[in-house]
Amino acid sequence: MFYVYIIQSQKDGKLYKGFTSNLEKRIKAHNQGEVKSTRNRRPFKLVYQEEYESKKEALKREKFLKSLQGAKTLRNTIKLLPGSSVGRAGGC
């Protein structure tokens, strides 16, 4: 299984979108500062996830979610922390 996930920084409210084959381990890595691109924005909360059978499908979906159209779709799908927004900033 592969997962597309979105985490939200509880420090600044920004989102990070990614994919992994081990969701629990990846979220833990983000929160422990092991991921360079998110290290300074810890802690994170998982706000959205999707599961896929293939890596190819997951990568395609991740790419879409990082696009402008994907951001619009997310606005209507996930509940975010107060004062945050969906967009391309902050690793999205």
BAROPA-176144 format. One record per residue: x negated, z, y negated of N, C-alpha, C, O in turn; residue in three letters. Coordinates in steps of 0.001 Angstrom, whole numbers, padded with zeros to 6 digits. Each point is the difference from the previous one (the first is absolute). Example, Ala and Ser with C-alpha at 12.3 -4.5 7.8 and 13.67 -1.06 7.14 Angstrom:
<recs>
       n.u       n.w       n.v      ca.u      ca.w      ca.v       c.u       c.w       c.v       o.u       o.w       o.v     r
   -013190    007800    005690    000890    000000   -001190   -000900    000000   -001200   -001036    000665    000019   ala
    001386   -001385   -001069   -000820    000060   -001190    000770    000730   -001090   -000509    000169   -001108   ser
</recs>
This chain:
<recs>
       n.u       n.w       n.v      ca.u      ca.w      ca.v       c.u       c.w       c.v       o.u       o.w       o.v     r
   -000823    000000    001189    000823    000000   -001189   -000871    000000   -001258   -001098    000557   -000024   met
    001621   -001193   -001005   -000645   -000013   -001312    001020    000456   -001032    001202   -000226    000143   phe
   -001696    000856   -001156    000871    000580   -001019   -000388   -000493   -001386   -001181   -000092   -000336   tyr
    002184   -000218   -000451   -000169   -000235   -001430    000531    001268   -000643    001080    000480    000345   val
   -001845    000054   -001277    000397    001276   -000584   -000209   -000001   -001507   -000778   -000782   -000546   tyr
    001496    001680   -000099   -000170    000212   -001430   -000124    001500   -000205    000849    000780    000433   ile
   -001917   -000401   -001096   -000190    001395   -000353    000039    000114   -001516   -000350   -000938   -000717   ile
    000773    002081    000250    000079    000239   -001436   -000872    001199   -000353    000068    001055    000630   gln
   -000886   -001252   -001653   -000847    001087   -000475    000857    001066   -000653    000814   -000297   -000874   ser
   -000994    001523    001293    000720    001107   -000622   -000715    000437   -001276    000503    000833   -000754   gln
   -001674   -001405    000526   -000770    000292   -001213    000456   -000870   -001168    000233    000507   -001098   lys
   -000103   -001827    001329    000348   -000911   -001097    001231   -000866    000260    000383   -000794   -000860   asp
    000245    000932    002035    001225   -000735    000307   -000200   -001442    000423    000973   -000678    000330   gly
   -002215    000183   -000331   -000251   -001397    000364    000097   -000195    001504   -000165    000935    000784   lys
    000439   -002178   -000405    000177   -000359    001404   -001227   -000695    000559   -000755   -000647   -000726   leu
    000569    000792    002026   -001012   -000742    000743    000709   -000592    001206    000719    000701    000712   tyr
   -000922   -001987   -000485    000625   -000687    001129   -001089   -000448    000963   -001032   -000522   -000420   lys
    001263    000726    001708   -000998   -000395    000978    000605   -000204    001371    001214    000092    000183   gly
   -002090   -000374    000787    000450   -000127    001382   -001037    000655    000901   -001167    000135   -000368   phe
    001608    000268    001547   -000875    000684    000940    000597   -000055    001396    001176   -000320    000176   thr
   -001998    000635    000807    000520    000116    001366    000218    001467    000364    000571    000301    001049   ser
   -001022    000612   -001909    000178    001438    000249    000412    000649   -001316   -000850    000410   -000791   asn
    002130   -000323    000566    000532    000463   -001281   -000400    001442   -000305   -000449    000295   -001108   leu
    000602    000580    002051   -000319    001414   -000228   -001466    000177   -000414   -000302    000716   -000955   glu
   -000603   -001376    001685   -001427    000088   -000291   -000320   -000583   -001380   -000826    000550   -000729   lys
    001470   -001649    000374   -000265   -000657   -001282    000470    000852   -001179   -000713    000117   -000997   arg
    001897    000477    001096    000507    000864   -001075   -000925    001201   -000163   -000306    000410   -001119   ile
   -000131    000143    002232   -000927    001131   -000034   -001300   -000398   -000701   -000542    000770   -000792   lys
    000047   -001965    001083   -001232   -000491   -000637    000180   -000125   -001510   -000896    000360   -000764   ala
    002040   -000863    000335    000276   -000091   -001437   -000023    001397   -000629   -000610    000200   -001050   his
    001263    000745    001681    000110    001343   -000566   -001292    000813    000080   -000159    000976   -000733   asn
   -000757   -001363    001609   -001281    000701    000104   -001084   -000654   -000854   -001146    000450    000000   gln
    001504   -001513   -000731   -000965   -000653   -000876   -000946   -000951    000704   -001052   -000335   -000542   gly
    001406   -000107    001742   -000855   -000893    000772    000194   -001472   -000358   -000752   -000855    000470   glu
    001748    000553   -001294    000277   -001378   -000414   -000420   -000130   -001461    000594    000610   -000889   val
   -001622   -001410    000659   -000607   -000110   -001328    001011   -000356   -001096   -000042    000570   -001090   lys
    000934   -001495    001371    000928   -000481   -001031    001061    001022   -000401    000627   -000149   -001049   ser
   -000416    001179    001861    001030    000993   -000324   -000561    001413   -000168    000748    000939   -000275   thr
   -002026   -000793    000435   -000646    001323   -000003    000364    000857   -001209    000256    001195    000150   arg
   -000229   -001781   -001339    000216    000767   -001224    001468    000231   -000348    000311    000577   -001042   asn
    000591   -001027    001916    001431    000123   -000314    000744    000889    000991    001230   -000024    000056   arg
   -001961    000799    000716    000604    000896    000989    000753    001135   -000679   -000290    000338   -001147   arg
    001249    000250    001845    000520   -000277    001344    001055   -001108   -000030    000499   -000388   -001057   pro
   -000181   -000104    002253    000972   -001069    000160    001172    000440    000860   -000105    000891    000842   phe
    001220   -001553   -001092    001212    000207    000786    000419   -001364    000555    000043   -000982   -000740   lys
    000261    000920    002024    000500   -001228    000601    001426   -000214   -000490    000860    000857    000204   leu
   -000598   -002000   -000853    001335   -000260   -000531    000716   -001146    000724    001208   -000173   -000159   val
   -001953   -000611    000954    000632   -001130    000677   -000897   -000476    001135   -001225    000030   -000112   tyr
    001844   -000471    001205   -000756   -000579    001110    000850   -000994    000764    001225    000117    000055   gln
   -001887   -001089    000530    000630   -000983    000872   -000912   -000191    001212   -001219    000140   -000106   glu
    001806   -000456    001237   -000747   -000167    001240    000068   -001450    000463    001054   -000631   -000073   glu
   -002185    000103    000552   -000076   -001385    000463   -000731   -000072    001331   -000876    000815    000291   tyr
    001246   -001792    000500   -000630   -000229    001298   -001393   -000595   -000147   -000895    000323    000782   glu
    000698   -001188   -001776   -001284   -000683   -000126   -000678    000268   -001336    000646    000280   -001009   ser
   -001959   -000374    001040   -000803    000165   -001206    000350   -001099   -001011    000068    000253   -001203   lys
    000147   -001447    001695    000323   -001139   -000860    001278    000257   -000806    000049   -000262   -001202   lys
    000978    000775    001874    001267    000312   -000686   -000192    001087   -001053    000525   -000095   -001109   glu
   -001281    001124    001468   -000230    001115   -000922   -000773   -000459   -001233    000329    000390   -001120   ala
   -001347   -001212    001320   -000779   -000500   -001140    000843   -000886   -000918   -000136    000047   -001223   leu
    000999   -000848    001826    000881   -000859   -000791    000943    000846   -000862    000212   -000296   -001176   lys
    000344    001339    001767    000908    000881   -000738   -000739    000785   -001091    000523    000169   -001101   arg
   -001723    000306    001400   -000795    000713   -000995   -000277   -000906   -001200    000119    000427   -001149   glu
   -000484   -001661    001418   -000269   -000961   -001081    001248   -000207   -000854   -000087   -000045   -001227   lys
    001243   -000080    001868    001246   -000159   -000745    000286    001216   -000875    000364   -000149   -001167   phe
   -000525    001347    001720    000301    001214   -000751   -000926    000177   -001203    000362    000660   -000973   leu
   -001547   -001245    001040   -000937    000070   -001122    000282   -001064   -001061   -000614    000009   -001067   lys
    001533   -000918    001357    000353   -001051   -000953    001049    000502   -000994    000592    001061    000197   ser
   -000372   -001818   -001246    001004    000358   -000994    001394    000057    000626    000766    000922   -000280   leu
   -000436   -001891    001116    001301    000000    000676    000133    001208    000922    001077    000584    000114   gln
   -002169   -000216    000538    000012    001176    000865    000239    001279   -000789    000714    000892    000459   gly
   -001308   -000801   -001642    000205    001171   -000864    001469    000112   -000395    000552    001099   -000045   ala
    000069   -002217   -000236    001429    000005   -000347    000833    000477    001187    000949    000766   -000170   lys
   -001301   -001215    001358    000703    000413    001204   -000157    001510    000219    000959    000687    000354   thr
   -002166   -000186   -000567   -000262    001431    000195    000800    000869   -000954    000467    001074    000378   leu
   -000309   -001525   -001596    000754    000764   -001001    001382    000377    000523    000521    001074   -000299   arg
    000056   -001968    001078    001346    000219    000525    000008    000690    001363    001069    000296    000535   asn
   -002243   -000040    000028   -000079    000501    001367   -000458    001443    000112    000545    000759    000801   thr
   -001535   -000370   -001588   -000580    001325    000199    000266    000934   -001166    000163   -000425   -001144   ile
   -000125    001708    001467    000180    001038   -001007   -001380    000543   -000358   -000752    000429    000876   lys
    000425   -000451   -002158   -001307    000419   -000460    000063    001321   -000740    001077    000484   -000350   leu
   -002227    000082    000119   -000084    001219   -000793    000473   -000297   -001423   -000139   -001133   -000460   leu
    000687    002107   -000239    000440   -000201   -001390   -001144   -000512   -000878   -001146    000427    000144   pro
    001473   -001344   -001053   -000969   -000509   -000944   -000917   -001074    000535   -000937   -000402   -000690   gly
    001178   -000080    001908   -000854   -001041    000577    000741   -001321    000017    001214   -000060   -000197   ser
   -001980   -001003    000440    000611   -001326    000065   -000700   -000818    001062   -001105    000336    000428   ser
    001743   -001402   -000005   -000564   -000915    000989   -000629   -001142   -000767    000633   -000591   -000874   val
   -001879    000277    001198   -000692   -001097   -000664   -001307   -000289    000697   -000247    000504    001096   gly
   -000586   -001302   -001713   -001256   -000396    000617   -001164    000922   -000367   -001066   -000100    000606   arg
    001236    000967   -001552   -001097    000878   -000412   -000295    001045    001061    000842    000299    000848   ala
   -002037    000249   -000904   -000349    001122    000856   -000149   -000343    001465    000489    000731    000862   gly
   -001162   -001845   -000563   -000274   -000337    001388    001132   -000718    000692   -000043   -000186    001216   gly
    001034   -000214   -001943    001155   -000655    000611   -000220   -001460    000206    000883   -000692    000506   cys
</recs>
